[in-house]
Amino acid sequence: MARARKHKKGGEPSAPRNRKGGAPIIEMRDVTKVYPGGHMALDRVSLAIDRGEFVFLVGPTGCGKSTLIKMLIRELEATEGSVRIAGRDIGAMSEKKTPNLRRNIGTVFQDFKLLPDRTVYDNVAYALQVIGAHRGEIRRQVPEILRLVGLSTKLHSYPDELSGGEQQRVSIARAFVNHPPLLLADEPSGNLDPVTSIGVMQLLYRINKTVTHDREMVDNMRRRVIELYEGRVVRDEVSGGYTEESTSECGLRMRAEMGVAPEGQTNGHDSHDSLF
């Protein structure tokens, strides 16, 4: 179980630790990112995330969430500090190895980034084609992942024929179809209504439970929340249970936390979450 790291007021966060002794899937050590012009997006961020963890990265717009995620896929590089994926310092990698890094990270974007002239099936299949998967593997895995995300009847539809929630499910299917060891979601519900947002979060929760086979790890897992504010980690804590919740119970809890009534009306709470 990941433990909350309490930061002393006015002090620096302690160095991230990994409870299992192996390399965390994500580790950031004193990472600072300063954009041209002087804007500091991240300020000495240190954190570690274990394999199999389901983590919410929260904070207001402009707090550094998207910058952090872009650094994990090496779209941006740290000004100071180190970013490690599965123990490897990606800042020290040669540029030619970046595509291989990204093939092992599934990324779900807020704006979906689907190919408009390809069907649902072809959008998902593309993720396997670029890593050299065989036709038989593609024909087996694409329908399987589309069933998992609830789009088995939409294989031949085009993105503009889908609702926003359905397009995001295609994006999730594409990110997960090759079963990457790390799945990132950059505000996956940012452009969706509250009820559809909950459905997307339930889907991500179900995927995480489906692929995490270590029973002891799952039984000890808790939902973890890391909060950024003005580029700094101001909260890193664990709350609630994990395996005691079904996907439906997860949805009910999220409705309550977001202030969403059963009929889909909201009480005015906004969600600004990214997930690992």
N, C-alpha and C positions, 0 to 999 in steps of 0.2 A: 504494500500500500504506500503510495506517495504521501509524504507527510508535509503539512503546512510549514513553510519556512517563515518564521516571524522576524520581521525587520525591526531592529531597534530604531526608535525615533531619532532622526538626525544621523544615523549611522548607515553603513553600507550593507547590502544583503550578503548573507553568508554564501560561500561557494556552493554550487549545486552538488548534491550527492546522489549516487545511484544505489538504491537499497539492495539490488540483486547482485552487485559486484561486477556485472558486465557493463559494456558501454551503453549509455542511454541512446535511444533512437535519435533524440535531439538534445544537443547541449550547446548553450551559449555562455561564453565567459567574458564578462565585462565588455559587452558589445556596444559600441557607439556608432551611430550613423549620422553624418552631417552632409546635407545636400549642398550643391553649389549655391552660393548666395548666403550660406551660413545657418540655414534652418537645421536644428538638431532634432531628428526624428526619433532616435533612440539614444538613451543616455545610460551607459554602463549597465546594460541588461545582462543578468546572469540567471539561467534557469536550466533545468534538466528534465526531460520527459522520457519515461520508460516505454519499452515496447508494450503495446496493448492498452496503454492509457487512453482514456477519452477525456479530452481537456477542452474547456471553454476558455478562449482568450477574449476578454471583454474590455470595454472602455469606450469613451466618447469618440466621435468622429475626429480624426486628426491626432489621435493619441499614439499612433505608431504600429497598429495591428497589421495593416497591409504591407508596410515597410518590412516588418519582421518576416512575414510569409514570403515576400519577394526575395529576401536574403536566403531563406531556406532552399529555394530553387535556383539560387545564384543569378537571379535577375538583377540583384543589387549586391554590392560587396560592402563589408564593414569598413568604416573609417578606422576604427580601433577594435581590438578584441578578436576572438575567434568563434567561428560557427562550425560545429561538428555534427555530421550525420552518421550514425552508427559508428562513432569513434573516429571518423575521418575528418580532418580539417579541410573543409571544402574551399576555403580561401587560398590554400596552398596547392590546389589541384590545377593542372594545366587546362586551358580553355577547351581543348579538344575532348576532354572528359566530361564536360558539362552536360552534353546530350544524354550520356549514359546515366548520370546522376538523376536527371529529370525523368528518365524512363522508370526509375525505381521509386518515384514519388507521384502519387495520384493527386491532382489539384482540381478542386471544384471552385469555379469563379462565380462572383456575384452576377455577372452579365452573361453567363452560360458559355459563351464562345463556341457555339455550335456552327458547323459548316452548313450554310443555308441551302445549298444545292444538293445536299445528300440526305438520304432518308435516315430515320432513327437507327436502323440496323447499320447502315454504312458509317454513320458518325461514331458509333461504338466500335465497329470493326476496325476503323482507322487506327485506333490506339494499339491494336494488336498487329496491324500491318507494319507500322513503323518500327516495331521491335523484331520483325521477321518471323512472326508466327505462321505456321502452316495453315492451309485452307481448312483442313479438317478441324484443327484446333479452334479456328475462328468460328466455323459453323456450329461447333459445340458450345463454346463459351458465350457467344453473343446472345443467343436466345435464353441461355441460363441466367445471365446477369439481368436481362430485361424482364424476366419473370420475377426476379428478386426485387426489382424496383417498381413492379406493378405496371409494366408497359408491354406485356406480351402481345397485346392486340394492336400495338402501334408501330410494329416493325417497319412498315412501308410508308409511314407518314413522314412529312417534311416538317422542319422546325416551325414554320409559320402556320402550320395546322394544329399546333399544340398550345395548351395553356402555359402560363408562366411556370406553374408548379411541375407540369409534365416536362417542360424544357430543362428545368433544373434536375429532374430525375434522370434525364438522358445524360446530362453533364456528370452526375454522380456515377452512373453506369460506366461511362467512358473512362472516368478516373480510376475506377475499381476493377475493371474487367481483367486486367493482367495481375490482379492480387498484389499490389505493391506493398512493401513493408511499412510505408508511411502514406497516410491519406490526409491532405490538407484541404480545408474548406474556408475560403475567404468570404466572410459574411454571406453564407449560402442562402439566407432568407431575406437579404436586404431589400430586394425588389419585389417581395411577395407579400400578400395580405397575411394577417395573423394566423388564420386557420391553415392556410397552405404552408406557412412557415413551420408550424408545428408538425405537419405531415412530413416535411423534409427532415426536420430534426429527428423524428421517430425513425425514419429510414436510416439515417446515419447511425443512430443508436443500435438499430437492429443489425446493421452490417458489422459494427464493432463487436457485438455479442456473438455473431455468427462465426467470425474468423478468429476469435480468441479462444483457443482450445485448452490452454493451461488452466485447469479447474481451480487449483490453489490460488493462482494469480487473480482469476476472475472473482473468486469468493471473497478475496481481500480488497478488491478494487472499490474505489469510491469516485464519485464525480469530482473533478478537480477544476478549480476556477483560478485563472491567472488574470489579474487586472492591470492594465496599463493606464497611466495618466501622465500626459506631457512627456512621453517617451521613457518613463520609468516604471518598473514593476512596483506597484504599491500594495498588492495583495496576491498571495499564493496560498490557497487553502483548499482543504478537502471537505466535502459536505455530502450527506445523504448516502443511501445505499446504492448498490449497483445490481447485483444478480437477483435481489428480491423483487425487482421491478420487471413486469412484462412490458412489451412495447406499448400496449394500451395504457398501462399504468403510467408509463413515462409520459405519454401524451396528456393524460389527465393532470399530472403534476405540472407539466409545462404550461397548460392552459391556466392553471391557478397562479403560477409564478408570473405569467405574462398578462394576467387580468383579462383573459379571453373567455367570454361566456359560451355556453354550449352551442348557441345558435351562430357563433362566429363573430359576435360583436366584441370590441375591445374596450377596456376601461382606461385606455390612454397611455399604457406603458410601451416604450420603444425598446427594441432589441438590437444590439450592435455586437454580435458575436461572430468570432471566427473559431474554428475548431481544428484540433489535431486528431 
